[in-house]
Amino acid sequence: MVLLAGTPVLAALVYSPAPTAQAADAGGVDVQLTEMTPSAPVKGDTLTVSGTVTNTGKETINNAHVGLRLGPALPGRDAMEEVSQRTRFRPGVDPAEIDSAYAVKIPSLPAKTGQTFTLKVPVEKLSLDGDGVYQLGVSLSGSTGSRPSEQVLGIERTFLPWQPEAAAKKSQLTFVWPLISSTHLTAETMSDETQTPVFLNDDLAAELAPGGRLDQMVSLGKELPITWVIDPDLLYTVDAMTKGYRVRVPGGKPVPGRSKAVAERWLNSLEQAVQGKKVVALPFADPDLASLAHRGKDVSGTLGQLRPATDKAAQAVETVLHVTPSTDFSWPVDGAIDPSIVNVATSAGAHNVLTRSDSLQETGGLGYTPSAARPIGAGATAVVADAGLSTAFEGDMLPAGNATLAVQEFLAQSLALNLQDTDAQRSFVVAPQRMPTVSQAETMAAALRGLQAGRWTQPLDLEAAARAKPDPGATTQVPGAGQYPEALRKTELPQAAFEKIRTTQNTLDHFKVILSAPDRVTIPFGNTTNREMSTSWRGRPQESRQYRDEVQAYLIGLTEKVRLIPKTDATLSGHSATIPVTVQNSLVQDVQGLVLRVKSANPTRLMFDDGGEARQEVSVQGAHTQTVKFTANATASGPVEVTAQLFTKDGVPYGKEQKFTVEATEITATVMLVIAGGVLLLVLAGVKMYASRKRVAERAAAEESTQPSDESTDTGPQSASASGPGETVDR
């Protein structure tokens, strides 16, 4: 990789395989070391180094050969860093080639072409003097048309750890093996009895499937001496998949997930892998402690979420994996700390803060690296991971050349630590990136396998490392806030995020008090609150904001399923009447503890219960409505605005108020007198007509009684003419 102008970076061990333009113009060669076995040889071994050489220049390279260069043992880690920072071949500084008999000849290497090589050298031919870390280089030398004399055209440097026999004093090495993923679960659940969870997508299935990232972490980790550090939310999420789940579909209803069997297989594999090993559970959903300390602590209620997150952590691990984890560790992003981060980290109950040596730096001039455990006050311990070892695998490990260099660097660094001038046995911790890729995990595993011979290290679990006797001369002063890395500060969750979370929590608090089965809401939303604070949102501000918005919108949608049905205007005829108001509950569970209030805008015209307001308690069964009736009294005619509003029992308004108008038509005393007078006149007229008809009938009867009896039978014309048809008798 290192050409006439290359850029290896020791601190993070990131090696770019692409040559720079400057190197290409100079006619350089890119040298890649794809394999080195054994990575830590012993006496009697044959060192095999394989790789590729690529002519990045414009001219053919002639009479070339690939040779091995071995320098003297390096005095320490600073010297190793200096070697890695070299960019060009430096005659007199870079070591000379070993015996040319072991070189690989390449008669011609045309421009823009590459060729593989394999060097094999018996270890006894390397003249290794004593235990230590040796600089090893592989170079290509040759000539070109413009440079007819032989010269080194490209070189790659690495390190050869040499400790053929077991050291009298071995370092204790703790390797943190993280099982962490990003957030996959939403707050949404289906309305069935088991509340089938809804996932953002089905991406987690790819990580769990054979060959996926999490599958590889489990497959590799079960064979290695590591401490499992797990986000319990990952276990909770995968366990939910095993019971059936749904996946969001843009613009449609959630569809059934299809990876139940994949989740079951992964959980079974993990349960077997953790048996007999230490398991550390981070707080649920791996909260971003630095963001909480810097942006969230002043938002009320935020820090109160940490203790429940710790409590849920132990429960999730025990339930899913059937092992008891330690919950006594917190892990800030990249191990960077300041006093506020430590305070937040320990507020959840953890006594051990996993930090890193590039944050809590040594200032005492010890001349060696002290053990990881450092007391930092108030009963807390900083477990300081070694920065060089922890960042060894952060680069792109997919190219074999990068992976080989990372493994050799890691082994060499660990041996250099053990060879430091101190008689005390020390313990070192490796805390790699939270979510290693497949290639990074494979490289980590290869490095650990290189240590399994145990010639200079021996494994130690994280709990034991935290309990190890601290070095009395080690730095214990937590760095100030001004020393926190600015690059990390820029990726923190903003204060607005915690304010949105608080708003959602307040809404949940007001909602749950009316529910007959509040756990159906409080549990999924409580877990979601933890997820909103997750470290996994680092570097993804837009996705983080969208997730919080969707959580709040979904909760508001649930609360709106309990509402007042809009009411049309009403007319109140008469002095008193009943006004109905209907409450709708579209939830699957019953609601209770609601109070419905109706209020008149003009109590002098329209009253409820001898005043301007009336109230009644309301309970509504799931998927039902309930009509509540209020007695209203009109004291004057005219329109009156009435407001109906639901409240919780503690007087907090619930939902939107409903306004409607009541048209009051109250009947006054004067109107009543007029109506009564009219009725009386009608009655009197009827009585008069009845009396008149009665008199007429009596007179007719009297006349009939005075005529002779024989006339009573006369039916002749005279009689007929005396009383013609239609004659009024009483006239």
C-alpha positions in Angstrom: 0.0 0.0 0.0 2.7 2.5 0.9 4.2 3.9 -2.3 6.7 6.6 -3.0 4.0 8.7 -1.4 1.5 6.8 0.7 -0.4 7.7 3.9 -0.7 5.0 6.6 -2.3 6.1 9.8 -1.1 4.4 12.9 -3.6 5.8 15.3 -6.6 4.1 13.7 -4.7 1.6 11.6 -6.5 2.7 8.5 -4.6 1.8 5.4 -5.8 3.1 2.0 -5.1 0.7 -0.8 -5.3 3.4 -3.5 -2.1 5.1 -4.4 -1.9 8.9 -4.5 -1.7 10.8 -7.7 1.8 11.9 -6.8 2.9 8.3 -6.4 1.4 7.4 -9.7 3.1 10.2 -11.6 6.4 9.2 -10.0 6.1 5.7 -11.5 5.4 4.1 -8.2 4.3 0.6 -7.2 1.5 -0.3 -4.9 2.5 -3.2 -2.6 -0.2 -5.1 -0.8 0.4 -7.8 1.8 -2.7 -10.1 1.6 -1.5 -12.8 4.0 1.2 -13.3 6.6 1.5 -16.7 8.3 2.2 -17.4 11.0 1.3 -13.9 12.3 3.4 -14.5 15.4 6.0 -17.2 14.4 8.1 -19.3 16.8 11.4 -21.1 16.3 11.3 -23.7 13.5 8.5 -21.9 11.6 8.7 -20.7 8.0 7.4 -17.2 7.6 5.2 -16.9 4.5 4.2 -13.5 3.1 1.9 -13.2 0.2 0.6 -10.2 -1.6 0.4 -8.2 -4.8 2.5 -5.6 -6.6 0.8 -3.2 -9.0 2.6 -0.9 -11.3 0.7 2.4 -11.0 3.1 4.3 -13.2 3.2 4.9 -17.0 6.3 2.9 -17.8 7.1 -0.8 -17.7 9.3 -1.9 -14.8 12.1 -4.2 -15.8 14.3 -6.7 -13.9 12.2 -6.3 -10.8 12.1 -8.4 -7.7 10.2 -8.5 -4.5 12.3 -8.6 -1.4 11.8 -8.9 2.4 13.4 -6.4 4.7 13.7 -6.9 8.4 15.0 -4.2 10.8 16.1 -4.4 14.4 13.6 -4.7 17.3 11.8 -1.4 17.9 12.2 0.1 21.4 8.5 0.7 21.9 5.1 1.9 20.7 6.4 5.4 19.8 9.0 3.9 17.5 6.2 1.8 15.9 4.2 4.9 15.2 7.2 6.6 13.6 7.6 3.6 11.3 4.0 3.6 10.2 4.1 7.3 9.5 6.8 7.0 6.9 5.6 7.7 3.4 8.6 7.1 1.1 11.4 4.5 1.1 14.2 6.0 3.2 17.7 4.5 2.5 19.6 4.1 5.7 16.4 4.3 7.8 14.4 1.5 6.2 16.3 -1.8 6.7 18.1 -3.6 3.9 16.8 -6.7 2.2 17.6 -10.1 3.7 19.2 -12.8 1.6 18.3 -12.3 -2.1 17.8 -16.0 -2.4 14.4 -15.5 -0.9 13.4 -12.8 -3.3 10.8 -13.2 -6.0 11.9 -12.1 -9.4 9.6 -10.3 -11.8 11.3 -9.8 -15.2 8.7 -7.3 -16.5 5.8 -5.5 -14.9 3.9 -3.4 -17.5 2.2 -0.2 -16.6 -1.2 -0.5 -14.9 -0.8 -4.2 -14.3 -0.3 -6.3 -11.1 1.2 -9.5 -10.1 0.9 -11.7 -7.0 3.9 -13.0 -5.1 4.7 -15.3 -2.2 7.9 -15.0 -0.1 8.9 -17.9 2.1 11.7 -17.5 4.6 12.7 -19.9 7.5 12.5 -18.0 10.8 16.1 -18.9 11.6 17.2 -16.9 8.5 15.7 -13.7 9.9 18.4 -13.2 12.6 15.8 -12.3 15.3 17.9 -11.4 18.3 15.5 -11.4 21.2 11.9 -10.9 22.2 10.4 -7.8 20.6 8.5 -6.2 17.8 10.5 -6.0 14.5 9.9 -3.8 11.6 9.2 -5.9 8.5 9.0 -4.5 5.0 8.2 -5.9 1.6 9.5 -3.8 -1.3 9.7 -4.0 -5.1 12.9 -2.9 -6.7 13.5 -2.5 -10.4 14.3 -0.1 -13.3 12.3 1.8 -15.9 13.2 3.5 -19.2 13.6 6.9 -17.5 15.3 5.4 -14.5 17.7 2.8 -15.8 19.4 2.1 -12.4 17.7 -0.2 -9.9 15.8 1.5 -7.1 13.0 0.8 -4.7 9.8 1.7 -6.4 7.3 0.7 -3.7 7.3 -0.6 -0.1 4.8 -1.8 2.4 5.7 -1.9 6.1 4.3 -4.0 8.9 5.5 -5.6 12.1 6.6 -9.0 13.2 6.0 -9.8 16.9 8.6 -12.2 18.2 8.0 -14.0 21.5 8.8 -17.6 20.8 8.5 -18.7 24.5 5.9 -17.9 27.1 6.8 -14.7 28.9 7.4 -14.8 32.6 4.9 -12.0 33.0 1.8 -12.0 30.8 -0.6 -9.1 30.3 -4.2 -9.7 31.0 -6.3 -8.8 27.9 -10.0 -8.1 27.9 -11.8 -7.9 24.5 -15.2 -6.4 24.4 -17.4 -8.1 21.8 -20.4 -5.8 21.1 -23.8 -7.0 20.0 -25.5 -3.8 19.1 -27.7 -2.7 16.2 -29.6 0.3 15.1 -33.3 0.9 16.1 -35.7 -1.3 14.1 -38.9 -1.2 16.1 -41.6 1.5 16.0 -44.0 2.4 18.8 -46.8 1.0 16.7 -48.5 -2.3 17.5 -51.4 -4.1 16.0 -54.7 -4.3 17.8 -54.6 -8.0 18.4 -54.4 -9.5 21.9 -50.6 -10.0 21.7 -50.0 -6.6 20.2 -47.9 -7.7 17.2 -45.1 -5.2 16.8 -44.5 -3.2 13.7 -41.0 -2.7 12.4 -39.6 0.2 10.4 -38.2 -2.2 7.8 -36.9 -5.8 7.6 -33.2 -4.8 7.5 -32.5 -6.6 10.7 -33.3 -9.9 9.1 -30.3 -9.5 6.7 -28.0 -8.9 9.7 -29.3 -12.1 11.4 -29.3 -14.3 8.3 -26.3 -16.7 7.7 -23.4 -14.6 6.7 -24.9 -11.4 8.0 -23.2 -9.0 10.4 -24.8 -10.2 13.6 -24.7 -13.8 12.5 -20.9 -13.5 12.1 -20.5 -11.7 15.4 -22.1 -14.7 17.1 -20.4 -17.4 15.1 -17.0 -15.9 15.6 -17.5 -14.8 19.2 -18.5 -18.2 20.5 -15.0 -19.6 19.8 -13.1 -16.6 21.3 -12.1 -15.5 24.8 -14.3 -12.3 24.8 -16.8 -10.5 27.0 -20.2 -10.1 25.4 -21.5 -6.5 25.6 -25.1 -6.4 24.5 -27.8 -3.9 23.9 -30.8 -5.6 25.4 -33.1 -3.8 22.9 -31.5 -6.0 20.2 -32.5 -9.1 22.1 -36.0 -7.7 22.7 -36.4 -6.9 19.0 -35.2 -10.2 17.7 -37.4 -12.0 20.3 -40.3 -10.0 19.0 -39.6 -11.3 15.5 -39.8 -14.9 16.7 -43.4 -14.3 17.9 -44.6 -12.8 14.6 -44.2 -9.2 13.5 -45.3 -6.7 10.8 -43.2 -4.4 8.6 -44.2 -1.0 7.5 -44.9 -0.5 3.8 -44.8 3.0 2.3 -48.4 4.2 1.7 -50.0 0.9 2.9 -50.8 -1.2 5.9 -48.0 -3.1 7.6 -47.4 -6.5 6.1 -46.4 -9.7 7.9 -42.6 -10.2 8.4 -41.1 -13.2 6.9 -38.0 -13.8 9.0 -39.3 -15.5 12.1 -37.2 -18.6 11.5 -34.1 -16.6 10.9 -34.6 -14.8 14.3 -35.2 -18.1 16.1 -32.0 -19.6 14.7 -30.0 -16.6 15.7 -31.3 -16.4 19.2 -30.7 -20.1 19.7 -27.1 -19.7 18.5 -26.5 -16.7 20.7 -27.9 -18.5 23.8 -25.5 -21.3 23.3 -22.6 -19.0 22.6 -22.9 -17.0 25.8 -23.0 -20.0 28.1 -20.1 -19.9 30.5 -19.0 -16.4 29.4 -19.5 -13.0 30.9 -22.3 -10.9 29.6 -22.6 -7.2 30.1 -25.9 -5.5 29.4 -25.9 -1.9 28.5 -28.9 0.2 29.4 -31.9 -0.6 27.2 -31.4 0.8 23.7 -27.8 1.9 24.4 -28.6 5.6 25.3 -26.3 8.3 24.1 -24.8 9.4 27.4 -22.8 12.3 26.0 -25.8 13.7 24.3 -27.8 13.3 27.5 -25.1 15.1 29.5 -24.5 17.9 27.1 -28.0 18.5 25.5 -30.6 16.6 27.5 -29.9 17.0 31.2 -31.6 20.4 31.4 -34.8 19.1 29.8 -37.0 17.9 32.6 -37.6 14.2 32.9 -34.8 13.2 30.5 -32.4 11.7 33.0 -35.2 9.9 34.7 -35.3 7.5 31.8 -31.9 6.0 32.5 -32.8 4.0 35.6 -35.7 2.2 34.0 -33.5 1.5 31.0 -31.0 -0.2 33.3 -33.7 -2.2 35.0 -35.2 -3.3 31.7 -31.7 -4.4 30.5 -31.3 -7.2 33.1 -34.8 -8.4 32.6 -34.5 -8.6 28.8 -31.2 -10.6 28.9 -32.4 -13.0 31.6 -35.7 -13.6 29.8 -34.2 -14.2 26.3 -30.8 -15.7 27.0 -31.4 -17.2 30.4 -28.2 -15.8 31.8 -27.7 -13.1 34.5 -25.8 -10.2 33.0 -23.8 -7.4 34.7 -25.5 -4.0 34.4 -22.7 -2.2 36.1 -21.1 -0.7 33.0 -21.8 2.3 30.9 -20.1 3.0 27.5 -20.0 6.6 26.2 -19.5 7.0 22.4 -15.8 6.3 21.5 -15.0 6.2 25.2 -14.9 10.0 25.4 -15.7 11.4 28.8 -15.9 14.6 30.8 -17.3 15.3 34.2 -20.9 15.7 33.1 -20.8 12.4 31.1 -19.5 10.5 34.1 -22.2 12.0 36.3 -24.9 10.9 33.8 -23.3 7.5 33.2 -23.3 6.7 36.9 -26.8 8.1 37.6 -28.4 5.0 36.1 -26.7 2.8 38.7 -23.5 1.8 36.8 -20.2 2.1 38.8 -17.9 1.4 35.8 -17.5 3.8 32.9 -15.8 2.3 29.8 -13.6 5.1 28.5 -10.5 5.2 26.3 -6.9 6.2 26.7 -7.2 9.0 24.1 -9.8 10.6 26.4 -8.5 9.9 29.9 -4.8 10.4 28.9 -1.8 9.6 31.0 0.0 12.7 32.3 2.2 11.3 35.1 5.1 10.2 32.9 5.0 6.6 34.1 7.0 5.3 31.1 4.5 2.5 30.6 0.8 2.0 30.1 -1.0 1.4 33.4 -3.8 -1.1 34.0 -7.2 -0.2 32.7 -9.0 0.3 36.0 -8.8 3.8 37.5 -10.7 5.1 40.5 -12.3 8.5 39.5 -14.2 9.3 42.7 -17.6 8.8 44.2 -17.2 5.1 44.0 -16.9 5.1 40.2 -14.2 3.3 38.2 -13.0 4.3 34.8 -12.1 1.2 32.8 -9.7 2.7 30.3 -9.6 0.8 27.0 -6.3 1.1 25.0 -6.9 3.5 22.1 -4.3 1.8 19.8 -5.7 -1.6 20.2 -9.4 -0.5 20.2 -9.2 1.5 17.0 -7.1 -1.2 15.2 -10.1 -2.5 13.1 -12.0 0.7 12.2 -10.8 0.9 8.6 -12.1 -1.0 5.6 -11.1 -4.5 6.4 -12.6 -6.0 3.2 -9.3 -5.7 1.2 -7.1 -8.5 2.4 -4.1 -6.2 2.6 -5.8 -3.9 5.1 -6.9 -6.8 7.3 -3.4 -8.4 7.3 -1.8 -5.1 8.4 -4.4 -4.6 11.1 -3.8 -8.0 12.6 0.0 -7.6 12.6 -0.4 -4.1 14.1 -2.7 -5.4 16.9 -0.4 -8.3 17.8 2.7 -6.1 17.8 1.0 -3.5 19.9 -0.1 -6.0 22.5 3.4 -7.5 22.6 5.0 -4.0 23.0 2.7 -3.4 25.9 3.8 -6.5 27.6 7.4 -5.7 27.1 7.2 -2.3 28.8 9.6 -1.8 31.7 7.5 -2.7 34.7 7.4 -5.7 37.0 3.7 -5.5 37.7 1.2 -7.6 35.8 -1.2 -5.3 34.1 -4.6 -5.7 32.5 -5.6 -4.0 29.2 -9.0 -3.6 27.6 -10.0 -3.5 23.9 -13.3 -1.8 23.1 -13.7 -1.7 19.4 -16.4 0.1 17.4 -20.0 -0.6 18.5 -21.1 -2.1 15.2 -18.3 -3.9 13.4 -18.9 -4.9 9.8 -18.5 -8.5 8.8 -14.9 -8.0 7.5 -14.0 -6.0 10.7 -15.4 -8.8 12.9 -13.4 -11.4 10.9 -10.2 -9.4 11.3 -10.8 -8.9 15.0 -11.3 -12.7 15.3 -8.1 -13.3 13.4 -6.2 -11.1 15.7 -7.5 -12.8 18.8 -6.7 -16.2 17.4 -3.1 -14.9 16.9 -3.0 -14.5 20.7 -4.5 -17.8 21.7 -1.1 -19.4 22.1 -0.9 -17.2 25.2 2.8 -16.4 25.0 2.4 -12.9 26.2 -1.3 -12.3 27.0 -4.0 -14.2 28.9 -7.7 -13.5 28.7 -9.6 -11.7 31.3 -13.3 -10.8 31.4 -14.5 -7.2 31.7 -15.8 -7.5 35.3 -12.5 -8.8 36.5 -10.6 -6.0 34.6 -12.8 -3.4 36.4 -11.9 -5.0 39.8 -8.2 -5.3 39.1 -5.9 -3.4 41.4 -5.3 0.1 39.9 -1.8 1.5 39.4 -1.2 4.1 42.1 0.7 6.3 39.6 -2.0 6.3 36.9 -4.0 9.4 36.0 -7.4 9.5 37.6 -8.4 13.0 36.7 -11.4 13.1 34.4 -10.7 15.5 31.5 -12.6 18.8 31.5 -15.5 19.7 29.3 -13.3 21.7 27.0 -11.3 18.5 26.1 -14.3 16.7 24.7 -13.7 16.1 21.0 -15.5 18.7 18.9 -16.1 16.2 16.1 -18.1 14.0 18.5 -19.9 17.0 19.9 -21.2 17.9 16.4 -22.9 14.5 16.1 -24.8 14.6 19.4 -28.6 14.7 19.6 -29.7 18.3 19.8 -31.6 19.7 22.7 -34.7 19.9 20.5 -34.7 16.1 20.3 -35.0 15.8 24.1 -37.7 18.5 24.2 -39.7 16.5 21.6 -39.3 13.4 23.7 -40.5 15.2 26.7 -43.6 16.5 24.8 -44.4 12.9 23.7 -43.9 11.7 27.3 -46.3 14.3 28.6 -48.9 13.3 26.1 -48.5 9.7 27.2 -48.8 10.6 30.8 -52.2 12.3 30.1 -53.4 9.4 27.9 -52.6 6.5 30.1 -54.8 7.7 33.0 -57.9 7.1 31.1 -57.0 3.6 29.9 -58.3 0.4 31.5 -55.2 -1.5 30.3 -52.5 1.2 30.2 -49.7 -1.4 29.8 -50.7 -1.9 26.2 -49.6 1.7 25.6 -47.0 2.5 28.3 -44.7 -0.5 27.6 -44.2 0.0 23.8 -44.0 3.8 24.2 -41.6 3.5 27.2 -39.3 1.4 25.1 -39.6 3.7 22.2 -38.6 6.7 24.4 -35.3 4.8 25.2 -34.8 4.2 21.5 -35.2 7.9 20.7 -32.1 8.5 22.8 -30.0 5.7 21.3 -26.4 6.1 20.4 -27.2 4.5 17.0 -28.7 7.8 15.8 -25.2 9.4 15.7 -24.5 10.7 12.3 -28.1 10.2 11.2 -29.9 13.5 12.2 -32.6 13.3 9.6 -33.6 9.7 10.3 -33.5 10.5 14.1 -35.8 13.5 13.7 -38.2 11.5 11.5 -38.4 8.7 14.0 -39.3 11.1 16.8 -41.9 12.8 14.7 -43.5 9.5 13.8 -43.6 8.4 17.4 -45.4 11.6 18.5 -47.8 11.5 15.5 -48.7 7.9 16.2 -49.4 8.6 19.9 -51.5 11.7 19.1 -53.5 9.5 16.6 -54.2 7.0 19.5 -55.4 9.8 21.8 -57.7 11.1 19.1 -59.5 7.8 19.0 -61.2 8.9 22.1 -63.1 12.1 21.2 -66.4 14.0 21.2 -68.5 13.4 18.1 -69.1 16.8 16.5 -72.6 18.1 17.4 -75.0 20.2 15.3 -76.8 23.2 16.6 -79.9 22.6 18.7 -83.1 24.3 19.5 -84.5 24.4 23.1 -88.3 25.0 23.1 -89.7 25.5 26.5 -88.3 26.2 29.9 -86.3 23.0 30.3 -84.9 20.3 27.9 -82.2 17.6 27.6 -79.1 18.1 25.5 -77.2 14.9 24.4 -73.4 14.9 23.8 -71.7 11.7 22.5 -68.3 10.4 23.3 -66.7 7.9 20.9 -64.0 5.4 21.8 -62.4 3.7 18.8 -59.7 2.0 20.9 -59.9 -1.7 21.4 -59.8 -1.2 25.2 -62.2 0.5 27.5 -61.6 4.1 28.7 -62.5 5.4 32.1 -61.9 8.3 34.4 -63.0 10.9 31.9 -65.1 13.9 32.9 -67.3 15.6 30.3 -68.1 19.2 31.0 -70.6 21.4 29.1 -70.4 25.2 29.6 -72.8 27.9 28.6 -71.3 31.1 27.2 -74.3 33.0 28.5 -75.6 31.5 31.8 -78.2 34.3 32.1 -80.0 32.9 29.1 -79.1 29.2 29.2 -78.1 27.4 32.4 -76.9 23.9 33.3 -77.6 22.7 36.8 -78.5 26.1 38.1 -75.2 27.5 36.7 -73.2 28.0 33.6 -71.5 24.6 33.7 -72.3 20.9 34.3 -70.1 17.8 34.4 -70.5 14.1 34.3 -68.0 11.2 34.6 -67.7 9.1 31.5 -66.7 5.5 30.8 -66.8 4.0 27.3 -66.3 0.4 26.2 -63.8 -0.3 23.5 -65.1 0.3 19.9 -68.3 1.9 21.3 -69.9 5.3 21.8 -71.6 6.7 24.9 -74.2 9.5 24.9 -74.3 11.7 28.0 -77.4 13.8 28.6 -77.4 17.2 30.3 -80.5 19.1 31.5 -80.6 22.7 30.2 -82.8 25.5 31.4 -83.7 28.5 29.3 -84.3 31.8 31.0 -84.5 34.0 27.9 -84.8 33.5 24.2 -81.9 33.7 21.7 -78.8 31.8 20.6 -76.3 30.6 23.2 -72.9 29.0 22.4 -72.2 25.9 24.4 -68.7 24.3 24.8 -68.3 20.6 25.5 -64.8 19.4 26.6 -63.4 16.1 28.0 -61.1 16.3 31.0 -59.1 13.7 32.9 -60.0 13.3 36.6 -57.1 15.6 37.6 -58.6 18.4 35.5 -56.3 18.2 32.4 -58.2 18.9 29.1 -58.4 15.8 26.9 -58.8 16.2 23.2 -60.4 19.0 21.3 -63.4 20.9 22.6 -66.6 20.9 20.6 -68.7 24.1 20.3 -72.3 24.2 19.2 -75.2 26.7 19.4 -78.4 26.2 21.4 -81.4 28.4 20.2 -83.4 29.2 23.4 -87.1 30.0 22.9 -88.3 30.6 26.5 -92.1 31.4 27.0 -92.7 34.6 29.1 -95.6 35.3 31.6 -97.2 37.9 29.3 -97.3 35.4 26.5 -98.9 32.9 28.8 -101.6 35.5 29.8 -102.4 36.1 26.2 -102.7 32.4 25.5 -104.8 31.9 28.6 -107.1 34.7 27.6 -107.7 33.3 24.2 -108.5 29.9 25.6 -111.0 31.5 28.0 -112.8 33.3 25.2 -113.1 30.1 23.2 -114.6 28.3 26.3 -117.1 31.2 26.9 -118.2 31.2 23.2 -118.8 27.5 23.4 -120.9 27.8 26.6 -123.0 30.6 25.0 -123.8 28.5 21.9 -124.7 25.6 24.1 -127.2 27.7 26.1 -128.8 29.3 23.1 -129.5 25.9 21.5 -130.9 24.6 24.7 -133.4 27.5 24.9 -134.6 26.9 21.3 -135.2 23.3 22.1 -137.2 24.1 25.2 -139.5 26.6 23.3 -140.3 24.2 20.6 -141.3 21.5 23.1 -143.7 24.0 24.9 -145.5 24.9 21.6 -146.2 21.3 20.8 -147.8 20.7 24.1 -150.6 23.6 23.6 -152.3 22.3 20.2 -155.6 20.0 20.1 -155.1 16.4 20.2 -157.1 15.7 16.9 -154.8 18.2 15.1 -152.1 16.2 16.0 -153.2 13.8 13.2 -154.0 16.4 10.6 -151.7 16.0 7.7 -153.6 18.1 5.1 -152.4 21.0 3.0 -153.2 23.6 5.6 -151.0 22.0 8.1 -148.4 21.7 5.5 -148.6 25.4 4.5 -148.5 26.6 8.1 -145.0 25.3 8.6 -143.2 25.1 5.3 -139.9 23.6 4.8 -136.9 25.4 6.3 -138.7 27.7 8.5 -136.9 28.8 11.7 -139.0 27.7 14.6 -137.7 30.3 17.1 -138.3 33.3 14.9 
